[in-house]
Each structure stands twice: as structure tokens, then as C-alpha cells.
């Protein structure tokens, strides 16, 4: 498996910046790599992405040296394996409630003896050409990133046990769903949401985990960076909207 530059940067204490990709055209992922983004999240939860469509993004990302993470809507080994076999370098698993759920993700992502992932010689293993089976297993277990999304009411109470799992690399706090859990839908910058996220992140960081969240502007970025976060992202469509709005406003008001 190729070196996971994102995982390497996180382990070195560096920040990483990326975008949720919810547009099928892989050219956008390639442009992200050319611009210098650290990672792209292929969103298989809230879009029509399947492994076949995602595979083209993995190719584009490999071409431009940008790391890939895939948010997969089902905590199911057969589903997770297909995205990994297509070439994803990591997973972001939503709707995780507790340690048992998170451990199941690890089992699906990691090969034995760490997990239970099935072995296949697809493009995720470069068709078995550059590495022996044993070398591929070892490199994949080392390089594949496991990220658990904290967003449900139960998960907010289980950060300690979830972050105690050795093979979990990152806890990603989803402010939108956390705001919904508090009945303040969409108020991701509400002090209650921000304080909850930063207080829980202290537990995860103390357990040796990196933390990530949405940062759509510099205010959010600075706030969470000061709290020790390393992973920051927004969305491709948010970037397109902002760019188009600014362009249109500037042209009409010139």
C-alpha cells in the first residue's frame, strides 16, 4: 500500500486540511491535489458514491499525491472492504455509538491478526504486483487510517471508551449532528456545540488520538486549532458556493 501522507502528518503533530467530496467528477479531486490539499473525503454516506465511482477519485488522488478517506454509510465489513479494495487509504465511519461499534470498524479495516478484513488482490493491493501478500498486509495495517465520527447522543457519552481503542487514529466530531442532538439544528458555532466538542476532545487527545471537525472559516479553524485539533475540513460544494457568490457579487457591484 502507498504511504499515507495524511496519517504521517497527523502522527508528526501537523495539521491537515481537506474537503468532503460529494461531486462525482474526479477532476475536482485532482484539482484539490494540485492546489495542495492534504486529503479528500469521498462521501459515501450522503451521496450516490459507490466503490466503482469512488475508484476514479482514488486514481486521481494517487496521481496528485493527496490522501483519501471514505465516509461509508454502513458499518458492514462487506461494504467497507469494497471501498478499501478499490483503493481508499482510510475510512471515516459515521453513526458510531460505542466501543463495540468502533471495534467492528477496526475489524473490517485491518487484516488479521489485528482485524478480520478479507484478503484480495485488487487495485487496493496494486493487484499483488509490487508487494508480496505478507508485505501488503503489513503495509495496509500500518497505513490505513481509522477515523470514528462522534455525532450521536450515545457517542458523546462514550468518547473515553471509543478513544481507548489502539487502532483508532482520529475522532472526528460532527458539529451538524451534534447540534441536532441538542435541538439547535445547524447551529454548529453555538457555544454549547463548541464547548461540548472541545471538552470531549481533551479526553481523546489524552488517549493519544488526533481530533478533527468542520472548519468552514478562519474563526472556526483558529478556535479548534487552539483546542488542539489537527484535522480541518469543509465541503467542495461549500467552496463552490462561496466562490460563485463572491464572483457574482464582485461583478454585479463593480
Order of alpha helices (4+ residues) and beta strands (2+ residues): alpha-beta-alpha-beta-alpha-beta-alpha-beta-alpha-alpha-beta-alpha-alpha-beta-alpha-alpha-beta-alpha-beta-alpha
